[in-house]
Amino acid sequence: MVLLNIGYLLLFIPLIGYIVWYILRGRRCNPSMKVSTVLPYMKGVKSYKNYLLHLPFVLRVITFSMVIIVLARPQSTNSWQNTEVEGIDIMLAMDVSTSMLAMDFKPNRIEAAKQVAAEFINGRPNDNIGLTIFAGESFTQCPLTIDHTVLLNMLNSVKCDIAAQGIIEDGTAIGMGVANAVSRLKDSKAKSKVIILLTDGSNNSGEISPEMSADIAKQFGVRVYTIGVGKNGEAPYPSYGGQIVNVPVEIDEHTLQKMADITDGNYYRATSNTKLKEIYEQIDKLERTKLNVKEFSKREEEYLIFAIIAFAALFIEILLRNTILKRIP
């Protein structure tokens, strides 16, 4: 329910003043007389009229309150919104090999990638988004879904220790990661299908080469944005025993650029948390669609019930003042 003329609610301010005046006036006007003792009055019988004494005032306040609400024009709304979205289906293909634990990003590459990806997901509430992770092998962490709460929970649970646990082999199977993502997008009816590939190395595992996976993506109309993660030169890496060692950063930028070119996507190089965030923001702007929204709104006046209450309260007040609470001049 909404109020069309909400400014009339300011009339409650003088109504509150009227209530305060009535209370103060009642305290000053109470009759009194001096007696030697009040014992004869202690057991006096009170008439039911004593309990109805202030009822006319209460009814008058109710009447005024209802009149104010009627003036404010309460209305009920019946509306719906029909949104026609040119859908975008997006698969995030994320490298989870042990090299993603390198600390050239804060706190490390994998956590920085997860944080930025989460912000990207939150900024696209109308899109189906899924998550594929890969190291030496690849599997779908979360299929395409509009339930981004589930997706974010699955993203948050991604760790780089799955290879150490023997769940999948360690390594970097870029081609397998993209092929897995394509398998989730190939049957999509969306107008635009996108893969965002994030890796910090070069392809050294898997049965499908990166170029072949890009060709497959192109056949199904999937555009691939590739992101190489890692600063130039060397990066600190936590080795066994808790020691930090510097390891060379080796990203096959040529292959990542070629994959992007094959699918009409773009290649980006992220050397810091800020740069990685900027890259996702650029991709976000490139993959925006227009929303055609049709709105319908119907309002109905709802003042009748308040008007009835006002008339009923006024009628009862007049009735009481002219019958059982009638005053003799």
C-alpha positions as CSV (number, residue, x, y, z in Angstrom):
1,M,0.0,0.0,0.0
2,V,1.3,3.5,-0.9
3,L,0.1,7.0,0.0
4,L,-0.3,9.3,-2.9
5,N,-0.5,12.6,-0.9
6,I,1.9,11.7,1.9
7,G,2.3,15.3,2.9
8,Y,-1.1,15.2,4.6
9,L,0.5,13.0,7.3
10,L,2.0,16.2,8.7
11,L,-1.5,16.9,10.1
12,F,-0.7,14.3,12.8
13,I,1.6,16.9,14.4
14,P,-1.2,19.3,15.5
15,L,-3.3,16.2,16.4
16,I,-0.5,15.2,18.8
17,G,-0.6,18.7,20.2
18,Y,-4.4,18.4,20.7
19,I,-3.8,15.1,22.7
20,V,-1.2,16.8,24.9
21,W,-3.5,19.8,25.5
22,Y,-6.4,17.5,26.5
23,I,-4.2,15.6,29.0
24,L,-2.9,18.8,30.6
25,R,-6.4,20.4,30.6
26,G,-7.8,17.4,32.4
27,R,-5.2,17.6,35.2
28,R,-6.0,21.3,35.8
29,C,-9.8,21.0,35.6
30,N,-10.3,18.2,38.0
31,P,-12.8,19.4,40.7
32,S,-11.6,19.3,44.3
33,M,-12.9,20.1,47.8
34,K,-11.4,20.0,51.3
35,V,-12.7,17.3,53.7
36,S,-11.6,16.2,57.1
37,T,-11.3,12.6,56.1
38,V,-11.6,10.5,52.9
39,L,-12.7,7.3,54.6
40,P,-16.4,7.6,53.6
41,Y,-15.3,7.8,49.9
42,M,-12.9,4.8,50.0
43,K,-15.7,2.3,49.4
44,G,-17.7,4.5,47.1
45,V,-19.4,2.7,44.2
46,K,-18.3,3.9,40.7
47,S,-20.7,4.1,37.9
48,Y,-19.8,2.6,34.5
49,K,-19.9,6.2,33.2
50,N,-16.7,6.9,35.0
51,Y,-15.0,4.4,32.7
52,L,-16.6,6.0,29.6
53,L,-15.6,9.5,30.5
54,H,-12.7,9.8,28.1
55,L,-14.2,7.6,25.4
56,P,-15.6,10.5,23.3
57,F,-12.1,12.1,23.2
58,V,-10.6,8.8,22.0
59,L,-13.2,8.4,19.3
60,R,-12.6,12.0,18.2
61,V,-8.8,11.3,17.9
62,I,-9.6,8.2,15.9
63,T,-11.9,10.2,13.6
64,F,-9.3,12.8,12.9
65,S,-6.6,10.2,12.3
66,M,-8.8,8.4,9.8
67,V,-9.6,11.6,8.0
68,I,-5.9,12.4,7.7
69,I,-5.2,9.0,6.2
70,V,-8.1,9.4,3.8
71,L,-6.7,12.8,2.7
72,A,-3.3,11.1,2.1
73,R,-5.1,8.8,-0.4
74,P,-3.9,5.2,0.4
75,Q,-3.7,3.1,-2.7
76,S,-2.9,-0.6,-3.3
77,T,-0.6,-1.4,-6.2
78,N,-0.8,-4.3,-8.5
79,S,2.2,-4.3,-10.8
80,W,4.6,-6.6,-12.5
81,Q,7.7,-6.3,-14.6
82,N,8.3,-8.3,-17.8
83,T,12.1,-8.1,-18.6
84,E,13.3,-9.4,-21.9
85,V,17.0,-10.1,-21.5
86,E,19.4,-10.9,-24.3
87,G,21.0,-13.6,-22.2
88,I,24.7,-14.1,-21.7
89,D,26.1,-17.5,-20.5
90,I,29.5,-17.3,-19.0
91,M,31.9,-20.0,-17.9
92,L,34.8,-19.2,-15.7
93,A,37.8,-21.5,-16.4
94,M,40.2,-21.1,-13.5
95,D,43.7,-22.6,-13.1
96,V,44.1,-24.3,-9.7
97,S,47.6,-25.8,-10.2
98,T,50.0,-25.5,-7.3
99,S,51.8,-22.6,-9.0
100,M,48.7,-20.5,-8.3
101,L,49.9,-20.3,-4.7
102,A,52.7,-17.9,-5.8
103,M,52.5,-14.7,-3.7
104,D,53.2,-12.0,-6.3
105,F,49.5,-11.2,-5.7
106,K,48.0,-10.6,-2.3
107,P,47.6,-12.9,-0.5
108,N,48.4,-15.2,-3.5
109,R,47.2,-15.7,-7.1
110,I,44.4,-18.1,-6.4
111,E,42.8,-16.0,-3.6
112,A,43.1,-12.8,-5.6
113,A,41.5,-14.5,-8.6
114,K,38.6,-15.8,-6.5
115,Q,38.0,-12.3,-5.0
116,V,37.9,-10.5,-8.3
117,A,35.8,-13.3,-9.9
118,A,33.3,-13.0,-7.0
119,E,32.9,-9.3,-7.6
120,F,32.4,-10.0,-11.3
121,I,29.7,-12.5,-10.5
122,N,27.9,-10.1,-8.1
123,G,27.8,-7.5,-10.9
124,R,25.9,-9.7,-13.3
125,P,22.7,-10.9,-11.6
126,N,20.9,-11.6,-14.9
127,D,23.4,-14.0,-16.4
128,N,23.9,-17.7,-16.2
129,I,27.5,-18.3,-14.9
130,G,29.4,-21.5,-14.2
131,L,32.8,-22.5,-13.0
132,T,35.3,-25.0,-14.4
133,I,38.6,-25.6,-12.7
134,F,41.7,-27.3,-14.0
135,A,45.2,-28.3,-13.2
136,G,46.6,-31.4,-15.0
137,E,42.9,-32.4,-15.5
138,S,39.7,-30.5,-15.6
139,F,36.2,-30.8,-14.1
140,T,33.2,-28.6,-13.6
141,Q,33.0,-27.1,-10.2
142,C,29.6,-25.5,-10.8
143,P,27.4,-25.8,-14.0
144,L,25.7,-22.8,-15.5
145,T,23.3,-21.3,-12.9
146,I,21.4,-18.2,-12.1
147,D,21.7,-19.0,-8.4
148,H,24.8,-17.0,-7.8
149,T,24.8,-17.8,-4.1
150,V,25.5,-21.4,-4.8
151,L,28.1,-20.4,-7.4
152,L,29.9,-18.1,-5.0
153,N,29.9,-20.8,-2.3
154,M,31.5,-23.2,-4.8
155,L,34.0,-20.6,-5.9
156,N,35.0,-19.9,-2.3
157,S,35.7,-23.6,-1.7
158,V,38.2,-23.8,-4.6
159,K,41.7,-24.7,-3.3
160,C,45.0,-25.4,-4.9
161,D,45.6,-28.5,-2.8
162,I,43.4,-30.8,-4.8
163,A,46.4,-32.1,-6.8
164,A,48.3,-32.7,-3.6
165,Q,45.3,-34.7,-2.3
166,G,45.3,-36.8,-5.4
167,I,41.9,-35.6,-6.6
168,I,43.4,-34.6,-9.9
169,E,46.9,-34.6,-11.4
170,D,49.0,-31.5,-11.1
171,G,50.0,-29.5,-14.1
172,T,48.4,-27.0,-16.5
173,A,45.9,-28.4,-19.0
174,I,44.6,-25.2,-20.5
175,G,43.1,-27.0,-23.5
176,M,41.2,-29.4,-21.3
177,G,39.9,-26.5,-19.1
178,V,38.5,-24.7,-22.2
179,A,37.1,-27.9,-23.7
180,N,35.3,-28.6,-20.4
181,A,33.8,-25.1,-20.4
182,V,32.7,-25.4,-24.0
183,S,30.9,-28.6,-23.2
184,R,28.8,-26.7,-20.7
185,L,28.0,-23.9,-23.3
186,K,27.6,-25.8,-26.5
187,D,23.8,-26.5,-26.0
188,S,23.1,-23.0,-24.7
189,K,20.4,-20.9,-26.4
190,A,21.9,-17.7,-25.2
191,K,22.7,-14.9,-27.7
192,S,26.2,-14.7,-26.4
193,K,28.4,-17.4,-24.9
194,V,31.7,-16.5,-23.2
195,I,34.6,-18.3,-21.5
196,I,37.0,-16.3,-19.2
197,L,40.2,-18.4,-18.9
198,L,42.6,-17.5,-16.1
199,T,46.0,-19.3,-15.9
200,D,49.5,-18.6,-14.7
201,G,51.5,-21.0,-16.9
202,S,51.7,-22.8,-20.2
203,N,49.9,-25.9,-21.4
204,N,51.9,-29.1,-20.3
205,S,49.1,-31.6,-19.7
206,G,45.9,-32.9,-21.2
207,E,44.8,-34.6,-24.4
208,I,43.5,-31.4,-26.1
209,S,45.8,-28.6,-27.1
210,P,44.8,-25.0,-26.4
211,E,44.6,-24.2,-30.1
212,M,42.3,-27.1,-30.7
213,S,40.0,-26.1,-27.8
214,A,39.8,-22.6,-29.2
215,D,38.8,-24.1,-32.6
216,I,36.1,-26.1,-30.8
217,A,34.9,-23.0,-29.0
218,K,34.7,-21.1,-32.3
219,Q,32.6,-23.8,-33.9
220,F,30.0,-23.4,-31.1
221,G,30.0,-19.6,-31.2
222,V,31.9,-19.3,-27.9
223,R,34.1,-16.3,-27.3
224,V,37.2,-16.8,-25.1
225,Y,38.8,-14.1,-23.0
226,T,42.2,-15.2,-21.8
227,I,44.1,-13.8,-18.8
228,G,47.7,-14.5,-17.9
229,V,48.3,-14.1,-14.2
230,G,51.8,-13.4,-12.8
231,K,54.2,-10.5,-12.6
232,N,57.2,-10.3,-14.9
233,G,60.5,-12.0,-13.8
234,E,60.2,-14.1,-10.7
235,A,57.6,-14.6,-8.0
236,P,57.8,-15.7,-4.4
237,Y,56.4,-19.2,-3.9
238,P,55.9,-21.2,-0.6
239,S,57.9,-24.4,-0.8
240,Y,57.9,-27.4,1.4
241,G,59.1,-26.7,4.9
242,G,57.6,-23.2,5.0
243,Q,60.4,-21.6,3.0
244,I,59.8,-18.9,0.4
245,V,61.7,-19.3,-2.8
246,N,61.6,-17.3,-6.0
247,V,60.5,-19.1,-9.1
248,P,60.4,-17.9,-12.7
249,V,57.1,-16.8,-14.1
250,E,56.5,-18.6,-17.4
251,I,53.3,-17.7,-19.1
252,D,52.7,-18.8,-22.7
253,E,51.3,-15.4,-23.8
254,H,51.6,-16.3,-27.5
255,T,49.2,-19.3,-27.1
256,L,46.8,-17.3,-25.0
257,Q,46.8,-14.5,-27.5
258,K,46.2,-17.0,-30.3
259,M,43.3,-18.6,-28.5
260,A,41.7,-15.2,-28.0
261,D,42.2,-14.3,-31.7
262,I,40.6,-17.5,-32.9
263,T,37.4,-16.9,-31.0
264,D,37.3,-13.1,-31.4
265,G,38.1,-12.5,-27.8
266,N,40.9,-10.6,-26.1
267,Y,44.1,-11.5,-24.2
268,Y,45.0,-9.7,-21.0
269,R,48.1,-9.8,-18.8
270,A,47.5,-9.3,-15.0
271,T,50.6,-8.4,-13.0
272,S,48.9,-7.2,-9.8
273,N,45.6,-7.4,-7.9
274,T,44.6,-4.0,-9.3
275,K,45.4,-4.9,-12.8
276,L,43.4,-8.1,-12.5
277,K,40.4,-6.2,-11.2
278,E,40.7,-3.8,-14.1
279,I,40.7,-6.6,-16.6
280,Y,37.5,-8.1,-15.2
281,E,35.9,-4.7,-15.3
282,Q,36.9,-4.4,-19.0
283,I,35.4,-7.7,-19.8
284,D,32.3,-6.8,-17.8
285,K,31.8,-3.7,-20.0
286,L,32.4,-5.6,-23.3
287,E,29.8,-8.2,-22.4
288,R,26.9,-6.0,-21.5
289,T,23.5,-6.3,-23.0
290,K,20.5,-4.0,-23.2
291,L,17.4,-4.9,-21.1
292,N,14.0,-4.3,-22.7
293,V,11.7,-3.8,-19.7
294,K,7.9,-3.7,-19.9
295,E,6.2,-2.5,-16.7
296,F,2.5,-2.5,-15.8
297,S,1.1,-0.9,-12.8
298,K,-2.5,-0.7,-11.6
299,R,-3.5,1.2,-8.4
300,E,-6.8,1.1,-6.6
301,E,-8.0,3.6,-4.0
302,E,-8.1,2.1,-0.5
303,Y,-9.6,5.0,1.5
304,L,-13.1,3.5,2.0
305,I,-12.2,1.4,5.1
306,F,-10.6,4.4,6.8
307,A,-13.6,6.6,5.9
308,I,-16.0,4.0,7.4
309,I,-14.0,3.9,10.6
310,A,-14.0,7.7,10.7
311,F,-17.8,7.9,10.3
312,A,-18.4,5.1,12.8
313,A,-16.2,6.8,15.4
314,L,-17.8,10.2,14.9
315,F,-21.3,8.6,15.1
316,I,-20.5,6.8,18.3
317,E,-19.1,9.9,19.8
318,I,-22.2,12.0,19.0
319,L,-24.4,9.2,20.3
320,L,-22.6,9.0,23.6
321,R,-22.5,12.8,24.1
322,N,-26.3,12.9,23.6
323,T,-27.3,9.9,25.7
324,I,-25.4,8.4,28.6
325,L,-22.7,11.0,28.7
326,K,-24.9,14.0,28.1
327,R,-24.0,17.0,30.2
328,I,-26.6,19.2,31.9
329,P,-25.8,22.8,31.4
